[in-house]
Amino acid sequence: MISRLGAGGTVPREDNGSLAEGSVRGASPTRDSLLVRLRTATRYALPALAGYAVVRAIGVVVLLLWDGQHGTTALHRLATMWDAYWYQEIADHGYSGTKPMPGPHGLYQPYAFFPVYPVTIRAVGWVLPLSTSYVALLVAWAASLAAAWGIFAVAARLYGRRTGVIAAVLWGVLPYAVVESMAYSELMFTAFAAWTMYAAVTRRWVWAGVLCTLAGLTRPTGVAVAAAVGIGALWAAVTQWTEARRAGELRLRRALWLRPLIGGALAPVGFAAFVAWVGVRKGRWDGYFRVQDAWESHFDYGKSTYDVIHAMITVPGGIWLTDVVVTFTLAGSLALFAVSLLQRQPLTLVVFSGVMLLLAIGDAAYFNSRARFLLPAFALLLPLAAGLARVRTRGVVPSLLTAAALCSALYGGYVAFVYTNSP
């Protein structure tokens, strides 16, 4: 039997795809041993990273070719489209120095955008002699690779290396994967979320809490990660405490039930801290939520989602392709969530997927944003990746993923150049 050190210190057994905790035997926690472990983990994840990079490169190349027909710079568009402007303005001028913009429902303000991504842009911008927009794009692309690695690590931990590679590539060929080539915070958030989930499924609860704090400072959907870590950690703490009490070893096993409590307590800190800070700046406890009113972003329990889908079915007239794609994305996500429940995924993953779905369907904001909101919900892809991993006919899976990459790239071009420029 041949085994290799997996990402994050796990040893995958290639004879049956199972994973067990492991480390480099006899190695002391020195810089050299850490570098050895990192190199080994990188080699193990390399097929996933390479596959993900290839499918995203296809998407960028299609945009560059499309660029020649529309007289604009595709890379510049990727770096500056939609909300990318706000992140870069915050990076350059800070929250207080970024000017609000008038909108149909009130003033658009920078306080709607969480700080980790713009702060990272500013930090990297001090080192690289590039414009802020291209620094933002490079940071986002680096974060997308970190996210793909985290997705691979979680999937490989649960289902084996082959499933991990497919899961990472699947994330890169989603209908709205064009966002993964843009200067958007979803990529950094997905990286934090994926590695938080990895820490949780490997029972590194304090690390899960720390990474969850960073996720909560990256996007408002950090509440989904916080809920997943909080509930998973509480369940782990109660289980460990009960077992230790029955064995009469509460003190001896203190770390087993105390660490989950610490991780769970850390989980909501990032999101709560930013919301509280905005409240102080705006002079009211709900200041952050009032800022979001300009985007009509509030929880309406799915009413606006229902209204749009109902109108698509019942109102005569043309239908935008984007509305159809988002509708099928939501339906497919619900189906995959049901399969995740049937397959009894770990509690943290189930809660994360469930809350992400709840937020995407229940938010009253722009309908076409829902597929983008679901982009970080990578755990929904695991049943599909596991199913494809069982296909052993040579060439079938690569062909399917290549076709999906081309379709995703063409749809990304449509969104970036056709739909965005429509009246």
GUVO-536950 format. One record per residue: z, x, y of N, C-alpha, C, O, CB in turn; residue in one letter. Coordinates in steps of 0.1 Angstrom, whole numbers, plus 5000, padded with zeros to 4 digits. Each point is the difference from the previous one (the first is absolute). Glycine has a CB too. Example, Ala and Ser with C-alpha at 12.3 -4.5 7.8 and 13.67 -1.06 7.14 Angstrom:
! residues 2
507851324943500049915012500050095012500750105000500549714988a 498150155023500050095011500849925011500150055011497750074983s 
! end
This chain:
! residues 423
500050084988500049925012500050095012500850095001500449724987m 497950165022499950075012500649925011499749885001498350244991i 502849945017500649935011499950085012500050135000501549754986s 498450065026499950075013501049935009500449894999497250174998r 502850025013501049955010499249915009499050045007502450174992l 499149675002499349905009500650005014500950075003498749794977g 499750065028500449995014501549965002500449904993497250055013a 503150125002501449965003500950044989501249954999498049865014g 500450284978500950054990500049924987501050004993500350095025g 497749834979500049934987499050064991499050065004501649735008t 499750214975499250064990499249894992500649934992501050265006v 497149805004499349904993499650054986499650124999499549795023p 501050014968499750044987498649944997499849885000502650134992r 496750085006498649964999499649934986499049944999500550245017e 501549834974499749934988500149855001499249934993501650284995d 500149745020500149855001500149955014500249895003500950124975n 498750085032500049965014501349975006500149965011497749954984g 503350114997501349975005500550115008499550125000501049744981s 500650125028500550105009501550014998500749904997497450055019l 502450174985501450025000500450105010499250085005500949864971a 501250055028500450095010500050144995500350034988501249805022e 498250274999499950144995500050095012499949965011498949974969g 501350205017500050105011499650134993499850014988501949875026s 498150224994499650134995501350064994500950045007497249995010v 501949994970501250054994500350155004499150085001500449764980r 501750185022500550135003499750045014500350115004499349954973g 499749855031499750045014501149965009500649894999497050074996a 502850135014501049975010499349945012498850015002502650184990s 499449735016499549935011499650105012500549985011500849814982p 497950305004499550105010498749965005499449904995501950284994t 498349895022498749975006498850024990499149925000501850145022r 499250044970499050034990499849894990498949954997501550295006d 500849714992499949894990499549875006499349934993502650184994s 498549875025499549885007498550005002499349904998502950085013l 497350144992498550025002499349984987498949954999501550215020l 500249894970499449994987499949854996499049954995501950284998v 500249705009500049864997499049925009499349914995503150114998r 497550025019499049935009498650034995499149915000502550115019l 498150104978498650034995499749934987498949954998501350285013r 500849764980499849934988499849855002499149944994502350244994t 499449775021499849855003498749985006499449894998503150095005a 497150115006498749985007498850004990499149925001501950195019t 499149994970498950004990500049874992498949954996501350305003r 501049704998500149884992499449885007499349914994502750184996y 498249905024499449895008498650035005499449915006503050045000a 497150174991498750035006498949904997499249975009501550274990l 499149724989498949904997500149875008499049955005500950144972p 501449875026500149885008499750035015499349925006502550004978a 498650195021499750035014498550035002499449955010502950154992l 497149964988498550035001499349874999499049985008501350254982a 500049685001499349884998500249915013499049945005501450074970g 500849995030500249925013499250065011499449925008502950024984y 497750195010499250075010498549974999499449985010502450204991a 497749814987498649984998499649855005499049995007501050184973v 500849735015499749875004500149975015499349925006501450014971v 500350145029500149985015498950085007499649955011502950024986r 497150144997498950075006498749925000499250005010501850224983a 498849704996498949915000500049905011499049975007500950054968i 501349925028500249915011499750065013499349945008502449954979g 498750235016499750075012498650035002499449995011502950114989v 497049954989498650035001499249885003499150005008501250184975v 500049705011499349885003500149965014499149965007501349964970v 500850105029500249975014499250105009499449965010502949954985l 497650215001499250105008498549964999499350015010502450174985l 497949784993498649964999499749875008499049995007500950124971l 501149805022499949885008500050035015499349935008501849944973w 499650235022500150045014498750035006499749975012502550134983d 496849954998498750045005499249885004499150015008500950184978g 500449695009499349885004500649925011499549905005499850094972q 501950065028500749925010500450085012500749945009500149924973h 498750265019500250085013501450025004500350015012497649904994g 503050114984501450045004500550104990499350034990501149745019t 500750294994500650104991500949944990501149955004498750225015t 499949844969500849934989501450065000501049934999497050034988a 502250175014501350064999500849965012501249984999497950224988l 500349805025500749955012500549864998501149965004497550205010h 500549764980500449864998501249994990500949925002496750015002r 502450154985501150004991501350045007501149964996497350094985l 501450045029501250065006500649915011501150025005498050204990a 500149685010500449935012499949854998500449925009498850275004t 500449764976499949854998501349935001501050054995497049994991m 502049845020501149914999501350065004500150065011498749824971w 502250115010501450055003500150155001501050055005499949754984d 498150275007500150155001500250045015500750105002497849924978a 501049905029500250035014501450015004500550095007497449804998y 502950024990501449995004500850124994500850055007499149704994w 499950294987500750114994499750135008500950085002499049814976y 498950125026499650135008500549995014500450115005497649914981q 502149875020500649995013501550035000500550075008497749764998e 502450124983501550034999500250154997500950065006499549704985i 498750305001500150144998499850085012500750105002498549864975a 499950005032499850075013501049975011500450105007497249904987d 502849885007500849965012501449944996500849975009497049995002h 502550034977501349934996499949855002499049955005502250265001g 499949734990500049855001500149965015499349915004501850084974y 499750075030500149965014498850045008499849935010502750104988s 496750074998498950045008498749934995498950025007502250194996g 498949714987498849934995500049865007500949924999499150204979t 498949865029499849875008499849884991499150014991500050135028k 501549754983499749884993498649955004499450045010503049904990p 497049984991498749945003500149854999500749954991498150265000m 500549725018500049854999499349954988498950054996501149955029p 500549904969499449934989500049855001500649955010500150244976g 498749745006499949855001501349934998500249895005497550134987p 503350055002501349944998501250085006501149984996497949924983h 500650185030501150085007499650155000498850034997502949814995g 499250245013499750145001500150084987501049984993499950015030l 498150084973500150094989500850125004499750075010498149864980y 503350115003500850115004500250104988499949964989501349885027q 499050284988500250114989501249984991500050064989498850095026p 502149774989501349984992499749934987500949994992500450015029y 497549954977499749934988499750104989499949974988499149845024a 500850324991499650114991501150094997500750055009496949935000f 502650054978501250084996499750155002498850045001501849784982f 500450265018499850145006499650114991499550105005502249825010p 498550084972499850124992498650055001499850125001501949804983v 497349995015498650055000499650065014499550115000499949714984y 500950125027499750065013500850135002499550095006499949695003p 501850224987500850135001499450114992500050125005502149744999v 497450114984499350104992498850055007499650125000501349784979t 498350015026498850035008500350105011499350105002499749684992i 502050195013500450095012500450144995499750105006501149695007r 500050214976500550134994498850084995500050125003502249774991a 496950054999498850084995499150045011499450105000500849774978v 499750045033499250035011500550135008499250065007500349704994g 501750274998500550125006499550134993499950115006502149775001w 497550104981499650124991498550015000499450115002502649874984v 497349905013498550004998499449985014500349915007499950004969l 498850175027499249995013499049894999498850035002501650215003p 500049644992499049894999500549885009501150005004498350074972l 499749845027500449885007500949924992500150014988497749995025s 503049924994501049914994499349914989500649984990500850035031t 497549944982499349914990499750074987500249944990498949935029s 500450254982499750074987501250054993500050014988497850055022y 503349984998501250034994500649884992500450014989500150165029v 499449714988500549884994499249984987500649954990500049955032a 498150124978499249984988500450104989500149964988498049955027l 502150224989500450094990501349974994500250024987498550155025l 502349794996501349964995499949894990500649994990500450095032v 498149824982499949884991499350044987500549954990499349915030a 499250234980499450044988500950084991500149984988497750025024w 503150084994500950084992501149904994500450024989499350185026a 500749704993500949904995499449924988500749964991500350035032a 497749994978499349924989500050084987500249944989498349955028s 501450244984500150084988501450004994500249994988498050165020l 502849865001501449994996500349864993500749994991499950175028a 498849744987500149874994499449994986500649944991499449965033a 498850154975499350004987500850074990500149964988497750035023a 502850134993500950074991501249924995500450004989498850215022w 501449724999501249924997499649894991500849974990500250095031g 497949874981499549894991499850064986500449944990498549945029i 500550244980499850064987501350034993500249974988497750135021f 503149954999501350044994500749874994500550014989499650185028a 499849704990500749884995499349954988500649974990500149975033v 498050054978499249944988500150104988500149954989498349945027a 501550244986500150094989501450004994500250014988498150135023a 502749844997501449994995500149884991500750014989500250105032r 498549784982500249874993499049984989500449954989500549965031l 497950144981498949974991499250124994499349984991500549805021y 500550344994499250114995499150065011499649935009500649984968g 499350215020499250075010498649935003499649995011501550224981r 498349744997498749945002500149885009499249985009500150104968r 501749845021500249885009500350045014499649945009501349934971t 499950245022500350055013498750045008499949975011502350114980g 496949995002498850045006499249885005499549995011500450224975v 500049695005499249885003500649925011499349955009499950044967i 502150005024500749935011499850065013499749935010502050014974a 498350195017499750075013498649985005499849975011501950204983a 497449834996498649975004499849865004499249975009500050214976v 501449735007499949855004500449985014499549925007500950024969l 500750125028500549985014499050055010499949945011502450094981w 496850065004499050055009498749925000499150025008501950204989g 498949684995498849924999500349855003499249914997499850254987v 502149815022500449865003499049955011499450085007503049964987l 497449835007499149955010500250055014499150035007500849764979p 501450225018500350055013500450155000500850045009499949724997y 498850314985500350144999499450085012500450125002499749864973a 499149965033499550075012501250035009499950105007497949784991v 503250045001501250045008500650134996500650075008499949684995v 499350294985500550134995499350125006500450114998500349774981e 498250095028499350105007500250005015499350075007499049934975s 502649915022500249985014501350065005500950034992497749765007m 501650225014501250055006501049895001500349965011498450225002a 501849784976500949884999501350054993500050094992498149755008y 503050085003501350044994500249954986500950044993500049955030s 498249934972500149954986500050114990500750004990498249805016e 500450314997499950114990501350084999500550034989497149995017l 503050015006501350064999501149914994500950044993498550095027m 500549744983501049914995499849994985501050004992499049875029f 498850134974499849994985500550124993500550004989497549865015t 501850265003500650124994501549994999500650044989497550105021a 502649825000501449995000500449894989501050024993499250055031f 499149824976500349894991499950054985500849974992498549865025a 499550244980499850044987501050104995500549994989497149985015a 502850135004501050104996501449945000500850044992497750145017w 501749714999501349934999500149934986501050014994499049965031t 498949974971500049934987500150104989500749974990497949855020m 500850304992500250104989501450044999500550024989497150065015y 503049955008501550044999500849894994501050034993498750105028a 500049744981500749894995499849994985501049994992498849895029a 499050134974499849994985500550124993500349994988497749875016v 502250255002500650124994501550015003500750104997497150015004t 502849785006501449995003500550115009501250044999499149854979r 498950155031500450095011500349915012499250005009499550204982r 502549735009500249905009500250055014499649935010501449944972w 499750245020500250055013498750045007499749975011502550114982v 496949994999498750035005499249875003499350005010500750214977w 500149695005499349875002500549945014499249955007500650014968a 501550055027500549955013499550085012499649945010502449984978g 497950215011499550085011498549975003499649985011502150204983v 497549824995498649975002499849865005499049985007500550184974l 501349755014499949865005500349995015499449925007501250004970c 500350165028500350005014498850055008499749945010502750114985t 496950055000498750045006499049905000499249975010501350264984l 499349704994499149894999500349895011499149945006500650114969a 501649925026500449905010499850045014499949915009501750024975g 498250195019499750055013498550025002499550055011502750064990l 497049854989498550025001499349875002499049995008501250204977t 500249705008499449875002501049894998501050024993496850074999r 502049795014500949894998500149964985501149944996498449985027p 499550104969500149964986500950104993500249994987497549925014t 503050185006501150074994501149924994500850044992498650145024g 500749694989501049914995499749984985501049974992499349925030v 498550114974499649984985500650124992500549974989497449905017a 501950254999500650114993501550005000500650034990497450115016v 502649825005501449995001500649904991501050024993498950055031a 499449814975500549904990499950054986500949974992498349855024a 499750254981499850054986501150104997500649994989496949975012a 502750145007501150104998501349945000500950034991497750145019v 501749744999501349945001500449924988501150014994498649985030g 499449924971500249924989500150094987500849984991498149825020i 500150294988500050094988501250084999500650024989497049985012g 502950065010501150095001501349924996500950044993498050105024a 501249744989501249914997500149974985501150004995498849905029l 498950064970500049974986500450134992500849994990497449835014w 501350295000500350134993501550035001500750044991497050045012a 502949905009501450035003500949914991501050044994498450045029a 500349794977500849904993499950034985501050004993498649835024v 499250204978499950044986500750124996500850004990497049905010t 502150215008500750124997501549985001500850064992497250075016q 502549805002501449985002500649924989501150034995498649985030w 499649894970500449924989500250084987501049994993497949815017t 500050284988500150094988501150105001500750034990496849945007e 502750095014501150105002501349944999501050064994497550075020a 501749744991501349934999500349974985501250014996498549905027r 499350044970500349974986500450134992500849994991497549825011r 501150305002500350124993501250075005500550104995497149935001a 503049915015501250065006499750145007500950085000500549804983g 497450135022499650135006499549985014499050065004500450034974e 501349825030499549985014499950125008499050025008502049754990l 500050325001500050125008499050104995499350075007503149894998r 497550064982499150094994498549975003499250085002502549964980l 498049835018498749955003499749965014499149925003500850014973r 501050115033499949955014498650025006499549915007503050144995r 496950074996498750025006499049904996499049975007501650284994a 499549704986499049924995499949865007499049945001501350174977l 500949845027500049875007500150025015499849915007501249994972w 499550225026500250025014498750035007499749965011502650124984l 496850004998498750045006499149885003499450005010500850224978r 499749695002499249885004500549935012499249945008500250044968p 501950015025500649935012499650075013499749945010502249984976l 498250225014499650075012498549985003499649985011502250194984i 497449844995498549985002499749865005499249985009500450184973g 501149745012499849865005500449985014499449935008500950004969g 500850145027500549995014499150065010499949965011502450044980a 497050115004499150075009498749925002499350025010501750204983l 498649704997498749945000499649935012498950025005501449964971a 500549935030499549935012500250075013499749945011500849854976p 500150335013500450065013498850025009500149985012501750144976v 497049935007498950035008499549885008499950005012499550184972g 500349725009499549875006501049955010499649965011499049994968f 502650045016501149945009500250085013500249945010500949964969a 498850235019500250095012498949985010500349995012500950174974a 497649835010498949995010500049865006499949995013498750174974f 501749735005500149875006501149995010499949945011499149974968v 502150165018501250005009499750075013500349965011501250034969a 497850125018499650085012499149925010500250015012500050204974w 498849735008499149915008500849895007499749975011498350084973v 502949905008500949895006500750055012500249935010500149974968g 500350235021500750065012499050025011500349975012501350144973v 497249945013499050025010499649875007499750005012499550214976r 500749695004499549875006501149915005499849905006498350114978k 503250035014501149935005500349874992500749915006498850195016g 500149894966500349884992500050044985499250094996499949755022r 501750104974500150044986498749984992499750074991502749875010w 496849965003498849974993498850065008498949944998502149854992d 499250315017498950065009498850044992498949985004502850105011g 498549984973498850044992499249884996498850015000502550194991y 499349705005499349884995499349935011498949934998502850044984f 498950045030499349945012498850085004499049945005503249965003r 497850234990498950095002498849964991498949995004502650195003v 498949784980499049964990499349875004498949974994502450164989q 499349795025499449875004498750025006499149914998503150005005d 497550205004498750025006498950004989498849975003502350155016a 499249934970499150014988500149874992499349994990500850265010w 500749655004500249884992500650044986499749934990498549955023e 502550224986500550054988501549954998500950055006497650154995s 501649704990501349944997499949944986498849974995501849995029h 500550024970499949944986500049855001500849945005500550264986f 497649745003499849865000499949944986499549894999499350135023d 501750064969500149954986498649974994499949914990502450005015y 496750155000498749984994499149895006498949984995502150114984g 499549855031499349895006498650045005499049944998503249955008k 497850225002498750055006499050044989498849985001502450095020s 499449994968499150044989499449884993498850004998502650204999t 499449705001499549884994498949935009499049964995503250014994y 498150035024499149935010498650075000499049935000503050015014d 498050194985498750085000499249974987498849975001502250215014v 499749834974499349984987499649864999498949974995502550214994i 499449725015499649865000498849985008499149924996503350015000h 497550135016498949985009498750064994498949945002502650065018a 498750114973498850064993499449914990498850004999502250235005m 499849694989499649924990499449865005499149954995502650164990i 499049845025499749865004499149995013499449905002502850044987t 497850165019499349995013498650054999499850114995502349925018v 496949894990498650054998499750115010500650015011498749764982p 499850325003499650115009500050134993500450004988500549875031g 498850234988499950144994501450054997501049965007496950085004g 502250054980501350074996499850155001499050054995501749754990i 500250265022499950155001500350064986500949954993499850045031w 498650124973500250074987501550054999500650004990496950065010l 503049985012501450065000501049894996500950034992498450135026t 500549724986500949894996500049984985501049984993498749915029d 499150124972499849984985500750114993500749984990497149905013v 502050255002500650114993501550005001500750034990497250105015v 502649835006501550005002500649894991501050024994498850065030v 499549814975500549894991500050044986501049974993498149865023t 499950234979500050054986501050124998500550014989497149925009f 502650155012501050104999501449944999500850054991497850105023t 501749754993501349934999500149944986501150014993499049945032l 498949984970500049934987500250114989500849984991497749835018a 500750304992500150104990501450075000500550034990497050005012g 503049985010501450065001501049924993500950054994498550065027s 500549754982501049914993499950014985501050004993498849855027l 498950164975499850004985500650134995500650004989497349875013a 501950245005500550134995501550015001500750064991497250055016l 502749825003501449995000500649924988501050044995498949975030f 499449894972500549924988499950094987500949994992498349795019a 499850304988499850094988501250105001500550044990497049935009v 502850085013501150105001501349944995500850074994498050035026s 501449784983501249934995500049994985501050034994499249845028l 498750094973499949994985500150134993500650014989497949805014l 501150305003500150134995501450075002500250114996497349915007q 503349915004501450045003500050145007500650094995500249774985r 498550155031500150125008501450025004500849915001496850065007q 502850164996501350025005500349915012499149965008500750284984p 501549735009500449905011499650045014499649925007502350024978l 498250195018499750055013498549975003499649965012502250214987t 497349854992498649985002499749855001499249965009500350254978l 501149715005499849855001500449955014499349925006501150064969v 500850065029500549965013499150055011499749925010502650074982v 497350135008499150065010498749925001499649965011501450264985f 498349754992498849935000500249855005499249955008500050204973s 501949795015500249865003500349995015499449905006501550064972g 499850125028500349995015498850045008499749935010502750134986v 496850034999498750045007499149875000499449975010500850284984m 499749694995499249884999500549895009499249935006500250134970l 501949925024500649905008499750025015499749915007502250064976l 498250165021499850035014498549985004499749955010502250214989l 497249884991498649995003499549855001499349965009500450264979a 500849705003499649865000500849925011499449915005500150114970i 501750015027500949925009499950045015500549935008501050054973g 497850135022499950045014498949915007498949974994501850275001d 499549735018499149915007498950085007499249945007502649904996a 498250294996499150095008498549984995499849924991502150245012a 497349925002498549994998499850004985500450094992499150045029y 499749774974499849984986499550134992500450034989499249725016f 499450315001499450114994500950134999499650094993498249825015n 503350084998501050114999500750004987500750104996499549905029s 499849884968500849994988499650104989500950054993499449715013r 498450264992499650104990500550145004500450084991497649785003a 502050175019500550135004501550014998500550114997497749905020r 502549884986501550004997500350034986501150064997499249785022f 498850124972500350014985499550144995500350044989499549725008l 499650325012499550134995501150094994499750064990498549925028l 503050024988501050094994500749944987500750074994499750015029p 499249804974500649944988499450054987499449924992501149875022a 499650344984499350064989500449964986499350014991500450185024f 501649764984500549974987499249884994500049984988502350105019a 497149845001499149894995498850064992499549924992501249935027l 499050274984498850064993500450054986499150034992499950035030l 502349964975500350064987499649924988499650074990502350035022l 498249774987499549934988498550034998499550014989502249815014p 497550175008498650034999499750144996499150024991500549815026l 501150274988499850144996500450024986499350074993501250005030a 500649874972500450014986499049944991499750064989502749935018a 497049904997498949944992498850094999499450014989501449765017g 498750285005498950095000500350134992499150054994500249865028l 501950134978500450124993499849994985499850094993501849975025a 498449814977499949984986498549994996499750004988502549875012r 496950135009498650004997499650144997500150095008499449725007v 500050214973499750144995498550034998499650114997502649884991r 497049915015498650024999499650105011500249985012499449794979t 499750335005499750115009499149955012499049944998501250224983r 500249875031499249985012500349865006499549985012498850174979g 502349765002500249875006500949995012499649955011500149964966v 501550165022500949995011499450085013500149955011501850044972v 497650135015499450075011498949925007499849995012500750224977p 498749725003498949925005500549885008499549975011499150104970s 502449865014500749895007500650055014499849935010500649964968l 500350225021500650055012499050055011500249985012501850084974l 496950005009499050045009499349885007499850005012499850204974t 500149695006499449885006501049945010499649955010499150014968a 502650045018501049945009500050085013500249955011501249974970a 498550225018500050085012498949975009500150005012501050184975a 497749805007498849975008500149865007499749995012498950154973l 501949775008500249865006501150015011499849945011499649954967c 501650185020501150015010499450075012500449975011501450044971s 497450105016499450075011499149915008500150015013500150204974a 499049725007499049915007500849895007499649975012498650084971l 502849895011500849905007500750075012500249935011500149944968y 500250255019500750075011499050025012500449995012501150124972g 497349925013499050015011499749875007499950005012499150194975g 501049715005499849865006501249975009499749955011499049974969y 502550115016501149975008500050085013500349955011501049994969v 498450195019500150095011498849985010500250025012500950144973a 497749815010498950005009499449865003499449985010500150244981f 500749685000499449875001501049905005499949945011498450124971v 502749925010501049905003500850045013500249915008500050044968y 500150175026500850045012499249985012500549975011500750204975t 497449855014499249985011499549865002499249985010500250264988n 501049674994499549865001500649935012501150045003498649954972s 499649925031500649935011501149904996500649945009497250085002p 
! end
